Amino acid sequence: MAYVVGENCIKCVYSDCVDVCPVDCFYVGENMLVINPDECIDCGVCEPECPAEAIFPDTDERAEPWMELNREFSEIWPNISEKRDALPDADEWNGKENKYSEHFSKEAGEGD
């Protein structure tokens, strides 16, 4: 079992979750974070730290469409292990629906 980052992270990239992760299993894209499911130890400390409520266990039905995306991009994006500033307009994007189809970027972010 692992945790998954979902759609509400897109265009926000709050990284409070990264700061508490004991195994550094977060990876950063241009406008989203993902979790490597093979590295996640299912401790759950990241979930309550996410201001966007974009993290949930893979047993949650909301996780299903995001599990493969988290796996795929955690293998190509760089690792992030320390909290950073969110994207400049994160608060404006937090909670908006249907961000994936128009705003998801496959581009890598800047790792540690």
Biopython code that builds the backbone (N, CA, C, O; Angstrom):
import numpy as np
from Bio.PDB.StructureBuilder import StructureBuilder

atoms = [
    (1, "MET", "N", (0.833, -1.179, 0.000)),
    (1, "MET", "CA", (0.000, 0.000, 0.000)),
    (1, "MET", "C", (0.877, 1.241, 0.000)),
    (1, "MET", "O", (1.981, 1.236, 0.545)),
    (2, "ALA", "N", (0.374, 2.305, -0.619)),
    (2, "ALA", "CA", (1.125, 3.555, -0.723)),
    (2, "ALA", "C", (0.141, 4.715, -0.753)),
    (2, "ALA", "O", (-1.075, 4.523, -0.790)),
    (3, "TYR", "N", (0.682, 5.899, -0.735)),
    (3, "TYR", "CA", (-0.113, 7.103, -0.890)),
    (3, "TYR", "C", (0.077, 7.636, -2.301)),
    (3, "TYR", "O", (1.074, 7.334, -2.957)),
    (4, "VAL", "N", (-0.885, 8.431, -2.765)),
    (4, "VAL", "CA", (-0.931, 8.923, -4.131)),
    (4, "VAL", "C", (-1.215, 10.421, -4.103)),
    (4, "VAL", "O", (-2.001, 10.899, -3.286)),
    (5, "VAL", "N", (-0.572, 11.150, -4.998)),
    (5, "VAL", "CA", (-0.866, 12.567, -5.169)),
    (5, "VAL", "C", (-1.854, 12.690, -6.330)),
    (5, "VAL", "O", (-1.649, 12.107, -7.394)),
    (6, "GLY", "N", (-2.913, 13.446, -6.117)),
    (6, "GLY", "CA", (-3.958, 13.583, -7.128)),
    (6, "GLY", "C", (-4.000, 14.950, -7.773)),
    (6, "GLY", "O", (-3.103, 15.775, -7.605)),
    (7, "GLU", "N", (-5.067, 15.161, -8.515)),
    (7, "GLU", "CA", (-5.225, 16.323, -9.387)),
    (7, "GLU", "C", (-5.099, 17.675, -8.697)),
    (7, "GLU", "O", (-4.598, 18.619, -9.308)),
    (8, "ASN", "N", (-5.530, 17.799, -7.463)),
    (8, "ASN", "CA", (-5.515, 19.127, -6.863)),
    (8, "ASN", "C", (-4.106, 19.661, -6.609)),
    (8, "ASN", "O", (-3.944, 20.839, -6.287)),
    (9, "CYS", "N", (-3.095, 18.821, -6.747)),
    (9, "CYS", "CA", (-1.715, 19.302, -6.617)),
    (9, "CYS", "C", (-1.290, 20.123, -7.840)),
    (9, "CYS", "O", (-0.416, 20.984, -7.745)),
    (10, "ILE", "N", (-1.914, 19.846, -8.983)),
    (10, "ILE", "CA", (-1.538, 20.534, -10.218)),
    (10, "ILE", "C", (-1.728, 22.038, -10.054)),
    (10, "ILE", "O", (-2.778, 22.511, -9.618)),
    (11, "LYS", "N", (-0.678, 22.773, -10.418)),
    (11, "LYS", "CA", (-0.629, 24.235, -10.361)),
    (11, "LYS", "C", (-0.556, 24.786, -8.932)),
    (11, "LYS", "O", (-0.657, 25.997, -8.731)),
    (12, "CYS", "N", (-0.381, 23.910, -7.945)),
    (12, "CYS", "CA", (-0.225, 24.352, -6.556)),
    (12, "CYS", "C", (1.190, 24.023, -6.054)),
    (12, "CYS", "O", (1.963, 24.924, -5.728)),
    (13, "VAL", "N", (1.511, 22.757, -5.997)),
    (13, "VAL", "CA", (2.802, 22.239, -5.542)),
    (13, "VAL", "C", (3.178, 22.744, -4.148)),
    (13, "VAL", "O", (4.298, 23.199, -3.913)),
    (14, "TYR", "N", (2.223, 22.651, -3.240)),
    (14, "TYR", "CA", (2.574, 22.878, -1.842)),
    (14, "TYR", "C", (3.484, 21.704, -1.465)),
    (14, "TYR", "O", (3.201, 20.568, -1.846)),
    (15, "SER", "N", (4.527, 21.943, -0.755)),
    (15, "SER", "CA", (5.448, 20.840, -0.458)),
    (15, "SER", "C", (5.584, 20.574, 1.038)),
    (15, "SER", "O", (6.599, 20.036, 1.479)),
    (16, "ASP", "N", (4.586, 20.939, 1.811)),
    (16, "ASP", "CA", (4.587, 20.635, 3.241)),
    (16, "ASP", "C", (4.736, 19.127, 3.454)),
    (16, "ASP", "O", (5.374, 18.683, 4.409)),
    (17, "CYS", "N", (4.138, 18.350, 2.553)),
    (17, "CYS", "CA", (4.179, 16.887, 2.623)),
    (17, "CYS", "C", (5.607, 16.359, 2.487)),
    (17, "CYS", "O", (5.992, 15.396, 3.150)),
    (18, "VAL", "N", (6.368, 16.994, 1.633)),
    (18, "VAL", "CA", (7.747, 16.574, 1.376)),
    (18, "VAL", "C", (8.583, 16.698, 2.646)),
    (18, "VAL", "O", (9.415, 15.841, 2.947)),
    (19, "ASP", "N", (8.351, 17.760, 3.367)),
    (19, "ASP", "CA", (9.136, 18.059, 4.567)),
    (19, "ASP", "C", (8.987, 16.993, 5.652)),
    (19, "ASP", "O", (9.913, 16.791, 6.438)),
    (20, "VAL", "N", (7.858, 16.318, 5.714)),
    (20, "VAL", "CA", (7.626, 15.335, 6.777)),
    (20, "VAL", "C", (7.869, 13.889, 6.332)),
    (20, "VAL", "O", (7.853, 12.983, 7.166)),
    (21, "CYS", "N", (8.089, 13.664, 5.060)),
    (21, "CYS", "CA", (8.257, 12.298, 4.547)),
    (21, "CYS", "C", (9.570, 11.689, 5.055)),
    (21, "CYS", "O", (10.644, 12.231, 4.793)),
    (22, "PRO", "N", (9.490, 10.571, 5.776)),
    (22, "PRO", "CA", (10.713, 9.977, 6.336)),
    (22, "PRO", "C", (11.558, 9.212, 5.319)),
    (22, "PRO", "O", (12.704, 8.865, 5.608)),
    (23, "VAL", "N", (11.008, 8.946, 4.131)),
    (23, "VAL", "CA", (11.757, 8.158, 3.144)),
    (23, "VAL", "C", (12.005, 8.910, 1.834)),
    (23, "VAL", "O", (12.474, 8.313, 0.865)),
    (24, "ASP", "N", (11.701, 10.189, 1.791)),
    (24, "ASP", "CA", (11.967, 11.021, 0.611)),
    (24, "ASP", "C", (11.449, 10.399, -0.682)),
    (24, "ASP", "O", (12.201, 10.234, -1.642)),
    (25, "CYS", "N", (10.164, 10.057, -0.702)),
    (25, "CYS", "CA", (9.596, 9.383, -1.879)),
    (25, "CYS", "C", (8.821, 10.319, -2.796)),
    (25, "CYS", "O", (8.050, 9.858, -3.638)),
    (26, "PHE", "N", (9.015, 11.630, -2.644)),
    (26, "PHE", "CA", (8.342, 12.599, -3.509)),
    (26, "PHE", "C", (9.244, 13.010, -4.665)),
    (26, "PHE", "O", (10.463, 13.120, -4.528)),
    (27, "TYR", "N", (8.600, 13.234, -5.809)),
    (27, "TYR", "CA", (9.302, 13.648, -7.019)),
    (27, "TYR", "C", (8.567, 14.849, -7.583)),
    (27, "TYR", "O", (7.349, 14.966, -7.448)),
    (28, "VAL", "N", (9.316, 15.742, -8.218)),
    (28, "VAL", "CA", (8.748, 17.033, -8.589)),
    (28, "VAL", "C", (8.735, 17.257, -10.100)),
    (28, "VAL", "O", (9.737, 17.096, -10.797)),
    (29, "GLY", "N", (7.551, 17.635, -10.564)),
    (29, "GLY", "CA", (7.394, 18.056, -11.945)),
    (29, "GLY", "C", (7.297, 19.555, -12.010)),
    (29, "GLY", "O", (7.407, 20.237, -10.991)),
    (30, "GLU", "N", (7.096, 20.067, -13.183)),
    (30, "GLU", "CA", (6.996, 21.507, -13.367)),
    (30, "GLU", "C", (5.854, 22.108, -12.552)),
    (30, "GLU", "O", (5.972, 23.222, -12.042)),
    (31, "ASN", "N", (4.729, 21.358, -12.425)),
    (31, "ASN", "CA", (3.599, 21.937, -11.692)),
    (31, "ASN", "C", (2.834, 20.917, -10.845)),
    (31, "ASN", "O", (1.644, 21.095, -10.581)),
    (32, "MET", "N", (3.511, 19.856, -10.421)),
    (32, "MET", "CA", (2.868, 18.833, -9.588)),
    (32, "MET", "C", (3.932, 17.983, -8.909)),
    (32, "MET", "O", (5.047, 17.842, -9.411)),
    (33, "LEU", "N", (3.571, 17.423, -7.764)),
    (33, "LEU", "CA", (4.403, 16.425, -7.092)),
    (33, "LEU", "C", (3.782, 15.054, -7.317)),
    (33, "LEU", "O", (2.580, 14.940, -7.558)),
    (34, "VAL", "N", (4.607, 14.013, -7.237)),
    (34, "VAL", "CA", (4.108, 12.636, -7.253)),
    (34, "VAL", "C", (4.864, 11.844, -6.191)),
    (34, "VAL", "O", (5.920, 12.260, -5.715)),
    (35, "ILE", "N", (4.301, 10.696, -5.834)),
    (35, "ILE", "CA", (4.910, 9.793, -4.863)),
    (35, "ILE", "C", (5.318, 8.516, -5.587)),
    (35, "ILE", "O", (4.547, 7.972, -6.378)),
    (36, "ASN", "N", (6.519, 8.043, -5.318)),
    (36, "ASN", "CA", (6.941, 6.751, -5.861)),
    (36, "ASN", "C", (6.319, 5.669, -4.985)),
    (36, "ASN", "O", (6.675, 5.555, -3.812)),
    (37, "PRO", "N", (5.398, 4.872, -5.525)),
    (37, "PRO", "CA", (4.695, 3.881, -4.704)),
    (37, "PRO", "C", (5.590, 2.757, -4.194)),
    (37, "PRO", "O", (5.265, 2.100, -3.206)),
    (38, "ASP", "N", (6.718, 2.538, -4.870)),
    (38, "ASP", "CA", (7.640, 1.500, -4.412)),
    (38, "ASP", "C", (8.508, 1.971, -3.250)),
    (38, "ASP", "O", (9.086, 1.152, -2.536)),
    (39, "GLU", "N", (8.601, 3.267, -3.060)),
    (39, "GLU", "CA", (9.395, 3.830, -1.976)),
    (39, "GLU", "C", (8.544, 4.229, -0.778)),
    (39, "GLU", "O", (9.040, 4.275, 0.348)),
    (40, "CYS", "N", (7.278, 4.516, -1.009)),
    (40, "CYS", "CA", (6.361, 4.935, 0.054)),
    (40, "CYS", "C", (6.189, 3.789, 1.057)),
    (40, "CYS", "O", (5.968, 2.642, 0.670)),
    (41, "ILE", "N", (6.293, 4.115, 2.340)),
    (41, "ILE", "CA", (6.153, 3.087, 3.383)),
    (41, "ILE", "C", (4.782, 3.120, 4.032)),
    (41, "ILE", "O", (4.562, 2.472, 5.055)),
    (42, "ASP", "N", (3.861, 3.867, 3.448)),
    (42, "ASP", "CA", (2.477, 3.904, 3.913)),
    (42, "ASP", "C", (2.343, 4.406, 5.347)),
    (42, "ASP", "O", (1.476, 3.950, 6.092)),
    (43, "CYS", "N", (3.200, 5.340, 5.726)),
    (43, "CYS", "CA", (3.125, 5.863, 7.094)),
    (43, "CYS", "C", (2.005, 6.880, 7.251)),
    (43, "CYS", "O", (1.465, 7.050, 8.344)),
    (44, "GLY", "N", (1.650, 7.563, 6.148)),
    (44, "GLY", "CA", (0.537, 8.497, 6.169)),
    (44, "GLY", "C", (0.825, 9.875, 6.727)),
    (44, "GLY", "O", (-0.094, 10.687, 6.827)),
    (45, "VAL", "N", (2.062, 10.175, 7.096)),
    (45, "VAL", "CA", (2.325, 11.490, 7.684)),
    (45, "VAL", "C", (2.173, 12.632, 6.681)),
    (45, "VAL", "O", (1.978, 13.780, 7.080)),
    (46, "CYS", "N", (2.259, 12.334, 5.407)),
    (46, "CYS", "CA", (2.139, 13.374, 4.379)),
    (46, "CYS", "C", (0.705, 13.845, 4.177)),
    (46, "CYS", "O", (0.470, 15.024, 3.910)),
    (47, "GLU", "N", (-0.239, 12.945, 4.301)),
    (47, "GLU", "CA", (-1.635, 13.258, 3.971)),
    (47, "GLU", "C", (-2.183, 14.475, 4.727)),
    (47, "GLU", "O", (-2.721, 15.376, 4.085)),
    (48, "PRO", "N", (-2.073, 14.544, 6.051)),
    (48, "PRO", "CA", (-2.639, 15.701, 6.754)),
    (48, "PRO", "C", (-1.851, 16.993, 6.550)),
    (48, "PRO", "O", (-2.339, 18.074, 6.883)),
    (49, "GLU", "N", (-0.644, 16.892, 6.010)),
    (49, "GLU", "CA", (0.186, 18.088, 5.804)),
    (49, "GLU", "C", (-0.131, 18.815, 4.511)),
    (49, "GLU", "O", (0.302, 19.953, 4.328)),
    (50, "CYS", "N", (-0.868, 18.197, 3.618)),
    (50, "CYS", "CA", (-1.147, 18.787, 2.310)),
    (50, "CYS", "C", (-2.270, 19.825, 2.413)),
    (50, "CYS", "O", (-3.417, 19.458, 2.670)),
    (51, "PRO", "N", (-1.963, 21.116, 2.218)),
    (51, "PRO", "CA", (-2.994, 22.140, 2.292)),
    (51, "PRO", "C", (-4.062, 21.986, 1.208)),
    (51, "PRO", "O", (-5.182, 22.470, 1.372)),
    (52, "ALA", "N", (-3.726, 21.322, 0.112)),
    (52, "ALA", "CA", (-4.661, 21.141, -0.992)),
    (52, "ALA", "C", (-5.464, 19.847, -0.872)),
    (52, "ALA", "O", (-6.319, 19.561, -1.711)),
    (53, "GLU", "N", (-5.191, 19.077, 0.159)),
    (53, "GLU", "CA", (-5.856, 17.784, 0.355)),
    (53, "GLU", "C", (-5.777, 16.940, -0.906)),
    (53, "GLU", "O", (-6.760, 16.328, -1.322)),
    (54, "ALA", "N", (-4.588, 16.915, -1.513)),
    (54, "ALA", "CA", (-4.366, 16.209, -2.776)),
    (54, "ALA", "C", (-3.709, 14.848, -2.591)),
    (54, "ALA", "O", (-3.379, 14.190, -3.577)),
    (55, "ILE", "N", (-3.514, 14.413, -1.355)),
    (55, "ILE", "CA", (-2.857, 13.126, -1.091)),
    (55, "ILE", "C", (-3.847, 12.192, -0.422)),
    (55, "ILE", "O", (-4.553, 12.575, 0.511)),
    (56, "PHE", "N", (-3.888, 10.956, -0.915)),
    (56, "PHE", "CA", (-4.771, 9.974, -0.318)),
    (56, "PHE", "C", (-4.203, 8.571, -0.492)),
    (56, "PHE", "O", (-3.380, 8.345, -1.379)),
    (57, "PRO", "N", (-4.632, 7.627, 0.343)),
    (57, "PRO", "CA", (-4.119, 6.262, 0.247)),
    (57, "PRO", "C", (-4.576, 5.594, -1.046)),
    (57, "PRO", "O", (-5.631, 5.929, -1.585)),
    (58, "ASP", "N", (-3.789, 4.662, -1.531)),
    (58, "ASP", "CA", (-4.142, 3.999, -2.785)),
    (58, "ASP", "C", (-5.389, 3.130, -2.668)),
    (58, "ASP", "O", (-5.893, 2.628, -3.672)),
    (59, "THR", "N", (-5.880, 2.952, -1.464)),
    (59, "THR", "CA", (-7.126, 2.205, -1.265)),
    (59, "THR", "C", (-8.353, 3.104, -1.437)),
    (59, "THR", "O", (-9.477, 2.608, -1.515)),
    (60, "ASP", "N", (-8.146, 4.396, -1.495)),
    (60, "ASP", "CA", (-9.226, 5.362, -1.699)),
    (60, "ASP", "C", (-9.591, 5.347, -3.187)),
    (60, "ASP", "O", (-8.701, 5.338, -4.037)),
    (61, "GLU", "N", (-10.861, 5.346, -3.505)),
    (61, "GLU", "CA", (-11.286, 5.292, -4.911)),
    (61, "GLU", "C", (-10.771, 6.474, -5.723)),
    (61, "GLU", "O", (-10.616, 6.356, -6.938)),
    (62, "ARG", "N", (-10.503, 7.609, -5.085)),
    (62, "ARG", "CA", (-9.957, 8.771, -5.804)),
    (62, "ARG", "C", (-8.544, 8.520, -6.293)),
    (62, "ARG", "O", (-8.072, 9.219, -7.190)),
    (63, "ALA", "N", (-7.856, 7.539, -5.725)),
    (63, "ALA", "CA", (-6.461, 7.262, -6.080)),
    (63, "ALA", "C", (-6.315, 6.544, -7.416)),
    (63, "ALA", "O", (-5.318, 6.720, -8.115)),
    (64, "GLU", "N", (-7.299, 5.744, -7.764)),
    (64, "GLU", "CA", (-7.150, 4.870, -8.929)),
    (64, "GLU", "C", (-6.665, 5.565, -10.202)),
    (64, "GLU", "O", (-5.730, 5.069, -10.832)),
    (65, "PRO", "N", (-7.257, 6.686, -10.606)),
    (65, "PRO", "CA", (-6.777, 7.299, -11.852)),
    (65, "PRO", "C", (-5.385, 7.930, -11.729)),
    (65, "PRO", "O", (-4.794, 8.306, -12.741)),
    (66, "TRP", "N", (-4.864, 8.049, -10.533)),
    (66, "TRP", "CA", (-3.579, 8.717, -10.313)),
    (66, "TRP", "C", (-2.439, 7.766, -9.992)),
    (66, "TRP", "O", (-1.281, 8.184, -9.982)),
    (67, "MET", "N", (-2.732, 6.507, -9.731)),
    (67, "MET", "CA", (-1.678, 5.565, -9.334)),
    (67, "MET", "C", (-0.628, 5.389, -10.422)),
    (67, "MET", "O", (0.568, 5.451, -10.138)),
    (68, "GLU", "N", (-1.052, 5.171, -11.653)),
    (68, "GLU", "CA", (-0.095, 4.959, -12.736)),
    (68, "GLU", "C", (0.687, 6.233, -13.037)),
    (68, "GLU", "O", (1.884, 6.172, -13.314)),
    (69, "LEU", "N", (0.023, 7.381, -12.984)),
    (69, "LEU", "CA", (0.724, 8.639, -13.224)),
    (69, "LEU", "C", (1.805, 8.856, -12.173)),
    (69, "LEU", "O", (2.915, 9.270, -12.508)),
    (70, "ASN", "N", (1.498, 8.584, -10.902)),
    (70, "ASN", "CA", (2.496, 8.725, -9.836)),
    (70, "ASN", "C", (3.677, 7.798, -10.096)),
    (70, "ASN", "O", (4.831, 8.209, -9.972)),
    (71, "ARG", "N", (3.393, 6.554, -10.455)),
    (71, "ARG", "CA", (4.464, 5.587, -10.729)),
    (71, "ARG", "C", (5.321, 6.048, -11.917)),
    (71, "ARG", "O", (6.548, 6.087, -11.828)),
    (72, "GLU", "N", (4.670, 6.389, -13.011)),
    (72, "GLU", "CA", (5.389, 6.763, -14.236)),
    (72, "GLU", "C", (6.303, 7.967, -14.023)),
    (72, "GLU", "O", (7.481, 7.929, -14.380)),
    (73, "PHE", "N", (5.760, 9.029, -13.444)),
    (73, "PHE", "CA", (6.549, 10.248, -13.346)),
    (73, "PHE", "C", (7.542, 10.227, -12.187)),
    (73, "PHE", "O", (8.517, 10.978, -12.208)),
    (74, "SER", "N", (7.319, 9.393, -11.183)),
    (74, "SER", "CA", (8.322, 9.281, -10.116)),
    (74, "SER", "C", (9.580, 8.604, -10.636)),
    (74, "SER", "O", (10.636, 8.701, -10.010)),
    (75, "GLU", "N", (9.487, 7.930, -11.751)),
    (75, "GLU", "CA", (10.657, 7.281, -12.340)),
    (75, "GLU", "C", (11.452, 8.218, -13.234)),
    (75, "GLU", "O", (12.592, 7.910, -13.581)),
    (76, "ILE", "N", (10.875, 9.359, -13.618)),
    (76, "ILE", "CA", (11.600, 10.261, -14.519)),
    (76, "ILE", "C", (11.815, 11.672, -13.955)),
    (76, "ILE", "O", (12.726, 12.376, -14.390)),
    (77, "TRP", "N", (10.999, 12.081, -13.007)),
    (77, "TRP", "CA", (11.185, 13.401, -12.406)),
    (77, "TRP", "C", (12.210, 13.319, -11.282)),
    (77, "TRP", "O", (12.417, 12.243, -10.721)),
    (78, "PRO", "N", (12.858, 14.433, -10.941)),
    (78, "PRO", "CA", (13.851, 14.434, -9.869)),
    (78, "PRO", "C", (13.221, 14.374, -8.472)),
    (78, "PRO", "O", (12.085, 14.797, -8.256)),
    (79, "ASN", "N", (13.988, 13.845, -7.557)),
    (79, "ASN", "CA", (13.558, 13.728, -6.167)),
    (79, "ASN", "C", (13.561, 15.098, -5.503)),
    (79, "ASN", "O", (14.379, 15.962, -5.819)),
    (80, "ILE", "N", (12.632, 15.271, -4.583)),
    (80, "ILE", "CA", (12.556, 16.484, -3.766)),
    (80, "ILE", "C", (12.412, 16.034, -2.317)),
    (80, "ILE", "O", (11.573, 15.188, -2.006)),
    (81, "SER", "N", (13.225, 16.595, -1.438)),
    (81, "SER", "CA", (13.201, 16.141, -0.044)),
    (81, "SER", "C", (13.060, 17.267, 0.967)),
    (81, "SER", "O", (13.041, 17.022, 2.173)),
    (82, "GLU", "N", (12.961, 18.497, 0.482)),
    (82, "GLU", "CA", (12.806, 19.633, 1.388)),
    (82, "GLU", "C", (11.679, 20.534, 0.904)),
    (82, "GLU", "O", (11.445, 20.682, -0.295)),
    (83, "LYS", "N", (10.994, 21.126, 1.858)),
    (83, "LYS", "CA", (9.888, 22.036, 1.546)),
    (83, "LYS", "C", (10.397, 23.251, 0.777)),
    (83, "LYS", "O", (11.475, 23.780, 1.046)),
    (84, "ARG", "N", (9.589, 23.670, -0.178)),
    (84, "ARG", "CA", (9.864, 24.862, -0.983)),
    (84, "ARG", "C", (8.606, 25.720, -0.998)),
    (84, "ARG", "O", (7.546, 25.312, -0.523)),
    (85, "ASP", "N", (8.746, 26.899, -1.547)),
    (85, "ASP", "CA", (7.569, 27.746, -1.732)),
    (85, "ASP", "C", (6.656, 27.102, -2.761)),
    (85, "ASP", "O", (7.127, 26.504, -3.728)),
    (86, "ALA", "N", (5.365, 27.221, -2.557)),
    (86, "ALA", "CA", (4.386, 26.746, -3.536)),
    (86, "ALA", "C", (4.483, 27.631, -4.782)),
    (86, "ALA", "O", (5.147, 28.667, -4.766)),
    (87, "LEU", "N", (3.824, 27.217, -5.846)),
    (87, "LEU", "CA", (3.798, 28.052, -7.039)),
    (87, "LEU", "C", (3.145, 29.391, -6.690)),
    (87, "LEU", "O", (2.285, 29.440, -5.810)),
    (88, "PRO", "N", (3.533, 30.468, -7.356)),
    (88, "PRO", "CA", (3.067, 31.808, -6.985)),
    (88, "PRO", "C", (1.551, 31.976, -6.888)),
    (88, "PRO", "O", (1.064, 32.707, -6.026)),
    (89, "ASP", "N", (0.810, 31.311, -7.758)),
    (89, "ASP", "CA", (-0.641, 31.452, -7.735)),
    (89, "ASP", "C", (-1.337, 30.197, -7.210)),
    (89, "ASP", "O", (-2.476, 29.914, -7.581)),
    (90, "ALA", "N", (-0.663, 29.459, -6.361)),
    (90, "ALA", "CA", (-1.192, 28.199, -5.824)),
    (90, "ALA", "C", (-2.538, 28.372, -5.139)),
    (90, "ALA", "O", (-3.449, 27.569, -5.344)),
    (91, "ASP", "N", (-2.667, 29.397, -4.343)),
    (91, "ASP", "CA", (-3.925, 29.592, -3.614)),
    (91, "ASP", "C", (-5.101, 29.807, -4.569)),
    (91, "ASP", "O", (-6.226, 29.408, -4.267)),
    (92, "GLU", "N", (-4.845, 30.434, -5.713)),
    (92, "GLU", "CA", (-5.904, 30.656, -6.698)),
    (92, "GLU", "C", (-6.326, 29.344, -7.369)),
    (92, "GLU", "O", (-7.490, 29.186, -7.739)),
    (93, "TRP", "N", (-5.385, 28.404, -7.527)),
    (93, "TRP", "CA", (-5.667, 27.134, -8.204)),
    (93, "TRP", "C", (-6.181, 26.065, -7.255)),
    (93, "TRP", "O", (-6.800, 25.096, -7.695)),
    (94, "ASN", "N", (-5.940, 26.225, -5.978)),
    (94, "ASN", "CA", (-6.360, 25.215, -5.001)),
    (94, "ASN", "C", (-7.877, 25.030, -5.063)),
    (94, "ASN", "O", (-8.637, 25.984, -4.896)),
    (95, "GLY", "N", (-8.301, 23.803, -5.303)),
    (95, "GLY", "CA", (-9.715, 23.478, -5.329)),
    (95, "GLY", "C", (-10.387, 23.559, -6.685)),
    (95, "GLY", "O", (-11.543, 23.159, -6.825)),
    (96, "LYS", "N", (-9.684, 24.073, -7.693)),
    (96, "LYS", "CA", (-10.286, 24.127, -9.030)),
    (96, "LYS", "C", (-10.364, 22.714, -9.602)),
    (96, "LYS", "O", (-9.485, 21.887, -9.359)),
    (97, "GLU", "N", (-11.398, 22.452, -10.346)),
    (97, "GLU", "CA", (-11.610, 21.130, -10.926)),
    (97, "GLU", "C", (-11.050, 21.049, -12.346)),
    (97, "GLU", "O", (-10.795, 22.063, -12.996)),
    (98, "ASN", "N", (-10.870, 19.817, -12.801)),
    (98, "ASN", "CA", (-10.458, 19.521, -14.181)),
    (98, "ASN", "C", (-9.144, 20.192, -14.577)),
    (98, "ASN", "O", (-9.007, 20.694, -15.693)),
    (99, "LYS", "N", (-8.199, 20.197, -13.673)),
    (99, "LYS", "CA", (-6.904, 20.802, -13.970)),
    (99, "LYS", "C", (-6.046, 19.900, -14.856)),
    (99, "LYS", "O", (-5.232, 20.397, -15.635)),
    (100, "TYR", "N", (-6.216, 18.593, -14.748)),
    (100, "TYR", "CA", (-5.344, 17.669, -15.473)),
    (100, "TYR", "C", (-5.393, 17.890, -16.984)),
    (100, "TYR", "O", (-4.348, 18.040, -17.618)),
    (101, "SER", "N", (-6.562, 17.910, -17.555)),
    (101, "SER", "CA", (-6.679, 17.957, -19.017)),
    (101, "SER", "C", (-6.079, 19.218, -19.637)),
    (101, "SER", "O", (-5.584, 19.176, -20.763)),
    (102, "GLU", "N", (-6.119, 20.317, -18.927)),
    (102, "GLU", "CA", (-5.626, 21.566, -19.508)),
    (102, "GLU", "C", (-4.303, 22.057, -18.931)),
    (102, "GLU", "O", (-3.621, 22.867, -19.559)),
    (103, "HIS", "N", (-3.928, 21.578, -17.739)),
    (103, "HIS", "CA", (-2.794, 22.208, -17.079)),
    (103, "HIS", "C", (-1.675, 21.277, -16.621)),
    (103, "HIS", "O", (-0.617, 21.758, -16.212)),
    (104, "PHE", "N", (-1.873, 19.969, -16.676)),
    (104, "PHE", "CA", (-0.813, 19.055, -16.245)),
    (104, "PHE", "C", (0.380, 19.166, -17.189)),
    (104, "PHE", "O", (0.220, 19.161, -18.410)),
    (105, "SER", "N", (1.570, 19.267, -16.615)),
    (105, "SER", "CA", (2.794, 19.320, -17.404)),
    (105, "SER", "C", (3.628, 18.071, -17.151)),
    (105, "SER", "O", (3.834, 17.673, -16.004)),
    (106, "LYS", "N", (4.101, 17.462, -18.220)),
    (106, "LYS", "CA", (4.971, 16.292, -18.116)),
    (106, "LYS", "C", (6.425, 16.688, -17.861)),
    (106, "LYS", "O", (7.278, 15.835, -17.621)),
    (107, "GLU", "N", (6.691, 17.974, -17.916)),
    (107, "GLU", "CA", (8.063, 18.463, -17.734)),
    (107, "GLU", "C", (8.526, 18.280, -16.294)),
    (107, "GLU", "O", (7.741, 18.413, -15.355)),
    (108, "ALA", "N", (9.777, 17.980, -16.137)),
    (108, "ALA", "CA", (10.363, 17.813, -14.809)),
    (108, "ALA", "C", (10.519, 19.155, -14.120)),
    (108, "ALA", "O", (10.697, 20.192, -14.759)),
    (109, "GLY", "N", (10.449, 19.104, -12.802)),
    (109, "GLY", "CA", (10.738, 20.282, -12.005)),
    (109, "GLY", "C", (12.207, 20.253, -11.633)),
    (109, "GLY", "O", (12.989, 19.487, -12.197)),
    (110, "GLU", "N", (12.569, 21.084, -10.691)),
    (110, "GLU", "CA", (13.955, 21.147, -10.242)),
    (110, "GLU", "C", (14.079, 20.374, -8.935)),
    (110, "GLU", "O", (13.450, 20.720, -7.935)),
    (111, "GLY", "N", (14.898, 19.324, -8.956)),
    (111, "GLY", "CA", (15.097, 18.509, -7.771)),
    (111, "GLY", "C", (16.091, 19.117, -6.816)),
    (111, "GLY", "O", (16.568, 20.236, -7.009)),
    (112, "ASP", "N", (16.395, 18.359, -5.779)),
    (112, "ASP", "CA", (17.348, 18.821, -4.764)),
    (112, "ASP", "C", (18.757, 18.928, -5.319)),
    (112, "ASP", "O", (19.678, 19.303, -4.594)),
]
sb = StructureBuilder()
sb.init_structure("model")
sb.init_model(0)
sb.init_chain("A")
sb.init_seg("    ")
for serial, (resi, resn, name, xyz) in enumerate(atoms, 1):
    if name == "N":
        sb.init_residue(resn, " ", resi, " ")
    sb.init_atom(name, np.array(xyz, "f"), 0.0, 1.0, " ", f" {name:<3s}", serial, name[0])
structure = sb.get_structure()
